Amino acid sequence: MRLLIVEDHAPLVASLFAYFEARGAQLDAAPDGVVGLHLAVTQTFDAIVLDWMLPRLEGPQVLRTLREHGIDTPVLMLTARDQLPDKLTGFRAGADDYLTKPFDLAELEVRLLALMTRARGRSAARALEVGDLRLDLATLEVHRGGRLLHLFPASRKLL
């Protein structure tokens, strides 16, 4: 599990690192929204834990910018903002889950695992494979043994 923690509260970041590294996860941290956005755009993570109230760029804006750039990494907002309008704003910005502080580390872990499991399922559903035959559902390209096959539209429909 490779996680990005975008959080400005150093003791919380230390606690998250201790908990998840003990479970074999690799973590990176960003102390503000600008650094978090940069890391999320330039590196690959299995999930992102994002605070709302961050220096330089708030969590919802980071999230909207990620989604506008086509980055679909699962994002869990971890914030003290616990009112329904805040939660709705977080989800509308593109959050996959929302957990309020204070929280239990075990709950955070299972929520992240569930997000990553669903994300892997979405990735797998982008193509159908049987043996060495692969149909890309987004482009409708067909490959056999790694080579592109040029099919007539009727043949492609049969697949």
C-alpha positions, 0 to 999 in steps of 0.5 A: 500500500502506497499512501500520500498523507496531506496533513499539516498537523505533524503529530497526526502525521507521525501517528499515521506513519507509525501505524501504517509503516508497521503494517508494511505501507509506504507513505509520503507526506505533504504539509500543505495543499500545494505540495500535496497537489504536486506529489499527487500529480507527479507520483502514483499512490494507491490512496490519498488521505487529505485534510480540509484545512491546509495552508496554501491550498485547502483540501477541496481545491486540491481535490477538484484540481486532481479530478480536473486533471483526470487523476482518479486515485481514491481520496479519503478526506480526513478532517475535523469539519463534521457538518453535513454541508462540509461533507457534501462539499467534500464529496462534490469536490471528488472525495471517495470517502469522508472521515471526521476527526477524532477517528480510530486508526483501524477504521481509517485502515479498513476504509482505505483498504475498501477504497483501494479494492474498489479502485483495482476493480475499476481498473480491471474492468477497463479491459476484458481478457481471455487467454492472450486476447484483450479488448480495451473497453475504452478504445475498443482496440483488440490485441492478441499476444500483444499485437493489435488486431484490425477488426471490422466493426461487426467483428468488434461487436461480437466481442 
